[in-house]
Amino acid sequence: MTEAWLLFDEPSIRQAAGNPNGKSPLNLPDLNKIELILDPKRHLSITLRKASGLSGRRLKTFNLSGAQIRITDIIEDFSPLRNLRAFQRLEEDISMLKRNDWVLDDGNETE
């Protein structure tokens, strides 16, 4: 799911791909349909390659994993994702962990 969540911020995708001024259409999914993407990792990979503007030999040497990592550093505002139920659950889980001093309490304590 994480990869799908990265498909909402076109400027960040273009910057992560090393082509911030690119003009080729990326055809990003509507935010309300982003969680329905069947293979979000593949979709993100294709989108980053397209955003890079590279072709041929240069595209073959494109650092895809580096671009995937950079997106999370570049996106400054994840608030548009707060309308998505899965993202809301993630935030709730993180809040619970913070309240528990970052200890996961699964209810299965051993004596």
LOSE-529931 format. One record per atom (N, C-alpha, C, O): x, y, z; residue in three letters. Coordinates in steps of 0.05 Angstrom, whole numbers, padded with zeros to 5 digits, always signed. Example, Ala and Ser with C-alpha at 12.3 -4.5 7.8 and 13.67 -1.06 7.14 Angstrom:
! LOSE-529931
+00264-00114+00156ALA/+00246-00090+00156ALA/+00264-00066+00156ALA/+00285-00066+00169ALA/+00257-00045+00142SER/+00273-00021+00143SER/+00258+00001+00157SER/+00268+00023+00161SER/
***
This chain:
! LOSE-529931
+00016-00024+00000MET/+00000+00000+00000MET/+00017+00025+00000MET/+00010+00045-00012MET/+00040+00024+00013THR/+00057+00048+00015THR/+00063+00059-00012THR/+00062+00084-00016THR/+00069+00042-00032GLU/+00075+00053-00059GLU/+00052+00068-00071GLU/+00055+00088-00084GLU/+00027+00058-00066ALA/+00004+00072-00076ALA/+00001+00099-00064ALA/-00006+00118-00078ALA/+00007+00102-00038TRP/+00005+00127-00025TRP/+00025+00148-00036TRP/+00021+00172-00033TRP/+00046+00139-00050LEU/+00066+00158-00061LEU/+00057+00168-00089LEU/+00071+00185-00100LEU/+00036+00158-00099LEU/+00027+00166-00126LEU/+00008+00189-00127LEU/-00007+00192-00146LEU/+00009+00207-00107PHE/-00009+00229-00107PHE/+00004+00256-00112PHE/-00009+00276-00118PHE/+00031+00257-00110ASP/+00045+00283-00111ASP/+00063+00284-00136ASP/+00086+00276-00135ASP/+00052+00294-00157GLU/+00067+00295-00183GLU/+00093+00310-00181GLU/+00113+00300-00191GLU/+00094+00334-00170PRO/+00120+00348-00169PRO/+00141+00332-00154PRO/+00165+00332-00161PRO/+00134+00318-00132SER/+00153+00302-00117SER/+00163+00278-00134SER/+00186+00271-00133SER/+00145+00266-00148ILE/+00152+00244-00165ILE/+00172+00253-00186ILE/+00192+00240-00191ILE/+00166+00275-00199ARG/+00184+00286-00220ARG/+00212+00293-00208ARG/+00232+00287-00220ARG/+00212+00305-00185GLN/+00237+00312-00172GLN/+00253+00287-00164GLN/+00277+00286-00168GLN/+00239+00268-00153ALA/+00253+00243-00145ALA/+00264+00228-00169ALA/+00285+00215-00167ALA/+00251+00231-00192ALA/+00261+00219-00217ALA/+00283+00235-00230ALA/+00294+00227-00251ALA/+00290+00258-00219GLY/+00311+00274-00230GLY/+00303+00292-00253GLY/+00321+00301-00267GLY/+00278+00296-00256ASN/+00268+00313-00279ASN/+00245+00330-00269ASN/+00222+00327-00278ASN/+00251+00350-00251PRO/+00230+00366-00239PRO/+00213+00382-00259PRO/+00191+00390-00253PRO/+00225+00389-00282ASN/+00211+00405-00301ASN/+00199+00389-00324ASN/+00191+00400-00345ASN/+00197+00362-00320GLY/+00186+00345-00341GLY/+00157+00352-00348GLY/+00143+00362-00331GLY/+00150+00346-00372LYS/+00123+00353-00381LYS/+00107+00329-00391LYS/+00083+00331-00397LYS/+00119+00305-00393SER/+00105+00282-00402SER/+00083+00275-00382SER/+00087+00275-00358SER/+00059+00269-00392PRO/+00036+00263-00374PRO/+00042+00237-00358PRO/+00050+00217-00369PRO/+00037+00239-00332LEU/+00042+00216-00315LEU/+00017+00200-00309LEU/+00018+00177-00300LEU/-00006+00211-00315ASN/-00032+00197-00312ASN/-00035+00185-00284ASN/-00040+00161-00281ASN/-00031+00201-00264LEU/-00033+00192-00236LEU/-00062+00186-00230LEU/-00080+00199-00240LEU/-00067+00166-00214PRO/-00095+00159-00207PRO/-00108+00180-00189PRO/-00094+00194-00175PRO/-00134+00181-00190ASP/-00149+00199-00172ASP/-00143+00190-00143ASP/-00140+00166-00138ASP/-00141+00209-00125LEU/-00134+00202-00098LEU/-00154+00183-00085LEU/-00147+00166-00070LEU/-00180+00186-00092ASN/-00200+00168-00080ASN/-00200+00140-00092ASN/-00214+00122-00082ASN/-00183+00135-00113LYS/-00181+00108-00124LYS/-00153+00097-00121LYS/-00147+00075-00131LYS/-00136+00111-00107ILE/-00108+00104-00105ILE/-00104+00077-00091ILE/-00085+00062-00097ILE/-00121+00070-00072GLU/-00119+00045-00057GLU/-00129+00021-00073GLU/-00127-00002-00064GLU/-00141+00026-00096LEU/-00151+00004-00113LEU/-00131-00005-00134LEU/-00137-00024-00148LEU/-00108+00007-00135ILE/-00087-00001-00154ILE/-00078-00030-00148ILE/-00071-00036-00125ILE/-00079-00047-00167LEU/-00073-00075-00163LEU/-00044-00081-00156LEU/-00038-00097-00139LEU/-00026-00068-00170ASP/+00003-00072-00165ASP/+00016-00045-00162ASP/+00029-00035-00180ASP/+00013-00032-00138PRO/+00023-00005-00135PRO/+00053-00003-00138PRO/+00063+00018-00147PRO/+00068-00023-00131LYS/+00097-00022-00134LYS/+00105-00020-00163LYS/+00122-00004-00171LYS/+00092-00036-00180ARG/+00098-00035-00208ARG/+00088-00008-00220ARG/+00102+00004-00237ARG/+00065+00001-00212HIS/+00054+00026-00221HIS/+00073+00049-00214HIS/+00078+00067-00231HIS/+00084+00049-00190LEU/+00103+00070-00182LEU/+00128+00069-00199LEU/+00139+00089-00207LEU/+00138+00044-00203SER/+00162+00041-00220SER/+00159+00052-00248SER/+00176+00066-00258SER/+00136+00045-00260ILE/+00131+00055-00287ILE/+00128+00086-00287ILE/+00139+00099-00305ILE/+00115+00097-00267THR/+00111+00126-00265THR/+00138+00140-00262THR/+00142+00161-00274THR/+00155+00129-00245LEU/+00181+00142-00241LEU/+00198+00141-00266LEU/+00212+00161-00273LEU/+00198+00119-00280ARG/+00213+00117-00305ARG/+00202+00137-00326ARG/+00218+00150-00340ARG/+00176+00139-00327LYS/+00164+00159-00346LYS/+00171+00187-00338LYS/+00178+00203-00355LYS/+00170+00193-00312ALA/+00176+00220-00301ALA/+00205+00227-00306ALA/+00212+00251-00308ALA/+00223+00207-00307SER/+00251+00213-00311SER/+00257+00226-00339SER/+00276+00241-00342SER/+00240+00220-00358GLY/+00244+00230-00385GLY/+00267+00216-00400GLY/+00274+00225-00422GLY/+00278+00196-00388LEU/+00300+00181-00401LEU/+00290+00160-00420LEU/+00267+00151-00418LEU/+00307+00152-00438SER/+00301+00130-00456SER/+00327+00115-00463SER/+00349+00124-00457SER/+00323+00092-00475GLY/+00346+00076-00484GLY/+00365+00068-00461GLY/+00356+00060-00440GLY/+00390+00071-00467ARG/+00411+00063-00449ARG/+00410+00079-00422ARG/+00415+00067-00401ARG/+00403+00104-00424ARG/+00402+00120-00399ARG/+00379+00111-00381ARG/+00382+00112-00357ARG/+00357+00102-00393LEU/+00335+00092-00377LEU/+00343+00066-00363LEU/+00334+00060-00341LEU/+00358+00050-00377LYS/+00367+00024-00366LYS/+00385+00028-00341LYS/+00386+00011-00323LYS/+00399+00051-00340THR/+00416+00056-00317THR/+00403+00074-00296THR/+00416+00083-00277THR/+00377+00080-00300PHE/+00362+00097-00281PHE/+00361+00083-00254PHE/+00355+00059-00252PHE/+00368+00098-00233ASN/+00368+00087-00206ASN/+00340+00087-00194ASN/+00332+00106-00180ASN/+00324+00067-00201LEU/+00296+00065-00193LEU/+00293+00064-00162LEU/+00277+00078-00151LEU/+00309+00047-00149SER/+00306+00044-00120SER/+00313+00070-00106SER/+00301+00077-00086SER/+00333+00084-00116GLY/+00340+00110-00104GLY/+00318+00130-00107GLY/+00312+00146-00089GLY/+00305+00130-00131ALA/+00282+00148-00136ALA/+00259+00142-00117ALA/+00246+00160-00107ALA/+00254+00116-00113GLN/+00232+00108-00096GLN/+00237+00118-00067GLN/+00218+00126-00053GLN/+00261+00116-00058ILE/+00268+00125-00031ILE/+00266+00156-00029ILE/+00256+00166-00009ILE/+00275+00170-00050ARG/+00275+00199-00049ARG/+00247+00211-00047ARG/+00244+00232-00035ARG/+00228+00198-00058ILE/+00200+00209-00058ILE/+00192+00214-00029ILE/+00181+00235-00023ILE/+00197+00196-00011THR/+00188+00199+00016THR/+00202+00222+00030THR/+00191+00235+00048THR/+00227+00228+00022ASP/+00241+00251+00032ASP/+00231+00277+00021ASP/+00233+00298+00034ASP/+00221+00276-00003ILE/+00214+00301-00018ILE/+00185+00310-00011ILE/+00180+00334-00008ILE/+00167+00291-00008ILE/+00139+00298-00002ILE/+00138+00312+00025ILE/+00148+00301+00045ILE/+00128+00336+00026GLU/+00127+00351+00050GLU/+00099+00350+00064GLU/+00097+00354+00088GLU/+00079+00343+00049ASP/+00052+00344+00060ASP/+00036+00319+00052ASP/+00028+00316+00030ASP/+00033+00301+00072PHE/+00018+00277+00067PHE/-00011+00280+00074PHE/-00027+00260+00073PHE/-00020+00304+00082SER/-00047+00308+00091SER/-00069+00300+00071SER/-00090+00291+00079SER/-00064+00302+00045PRO/-00085+00293+00026PRO/-00092+00263+00030PRO/-00114+00255+00023PRO/-00074+00248+00041LEU/-00079+00219+00045LEU/-00097+00213+00069LEU/-00107+00191+00072LEU/-00102+00233+00085ARG/-00118+00229+00109ARG/-00147+00222+00103ARG/-00162+00214+00121ARG/-00155+00225+00079ASN/-00182+00217+00071ASN/-00184+00187+00065ASN/-00206+00177+00061ASN/-00161+00174+00064LEU/-00161+00145+00057LEU/-00162+00129+00083LEU/-00147+00134+00101LEU/-00179+00109+00083ARG/-00183+00093+00108ARG/-00157+00079+00117ARG/-00151+00079+00140ARG/-00143+00067+00098ALA/-00118+00053+00106ALA/-00098+00072+00118ALA/-00084+00065+00137ALA/-00096+00096+00107PHE/-00077+00115+00118PHE/-00086+00124+00146PHE/-00070+00128+00164PHE/-00112+00127+00150GLN/-00123+00134+00176GLN/-00115+00112+00197GLN/-00108+00119+00219GLN/-00118+00087+00188ARG/-00110+00065+00207ARG/-00081+00066+00213ARG/-00073+00061+00236ARG/-00064+00072+00194LEU/-00035+00074+00199LEU/-00030+00096+00220LEU/-00014+00092+00238LEU/-00042+00119+00216GLU/-00038+00141+00235GLU/-00048+00133+00263GLU/-00036+00140+00283GLU/-00071+00119+00264GLU/-00081+00110+00290GLU/-00061+00090+00303GLU/-00056+00092+00328GLU/-00050+00072+00288ASP/-00031+00053+00298ASP/-00006+00067+00309ASP/+00005+00060+00330ASP/+00004+00087+00294ILE/+00028+00102+00302ILE/+00022+00117+00328ILE/+00038+00118+00346ILE/-00002+00129+00330SER/-00009+00144+00354SER/-00010+00125+00378SER/-00001+00132+00400SER/-00021+00101+00374MET/-00022+00081+00396MET/+00006+00073+00405MET/+00011+00071+00429MET/+00023+00069+00386LEU/+00051+00062+00392LEU/+00065+00084+00408LEU/+00079+00079+00427LEU/+00060+00109+00400LYS/+00072+00132+00414LYS/+00062+00133+00443LYS/+00077+00138+00461LYS/+00036+00128+00447ARG/+00024+00129+00474ARG/+00036+00106+00491ARG/+00037+00109+00515ARG/+00044+00084+00478ASN/+00055+00061+00493ASN/+00086+00062+00493ASN/+00099+00041+00495ASN/+00097+00086+00490ASP/+00127+00088+00489ASP/+00139+00071+00468ASP/+00161+00059+00472ASP/+00126+00068+00445TRP/+00135+00054+00422TRP/+00138+00024+00427TRP/+00154+00010+00414TRP/+00122+00014+00445VAL/+00121-00015+00450VAL/+00095-00026+00439VAL/+00074-00016+00445VAL/+00098-00047+00423LEU/+00074-00059+00411LEU/+00062-00078+00431LEU/+00075-00098+00439LEU/+00038-00072+00440ASP/+00024-00089+00459ASP/+00002-00105+00443ASP/-00019-00094+00437ASP/+00009-00130+00438ASP/-00010-00146+00423ASP/-00030-00162+00441ASP/-00046-00177+00431ASP/-00028-00157+00467GLY/-00046-00170+00486GLY/-00039-00198+00493GLY/-00053-00212+00508GLY/-00016-00208+00483ASN/-00006-00235+00489ASN/+00018-00234+00508ASN/+00040-00243+00501ASN/+00013-00224+00531GLU/+00035-00222+00551GLU/+00042-00250+00561GLU/+00025-00266+00566GLU/+00068-00254+00565THR/+00077-00280+00576THR/+00084-00275+00605THR/+00094-00253+00612THR/+00079-00294+00622GLU/+00085-00291+00650GLU/+00111-00303+00658GLU/+00119-00302+00681GLU/
***
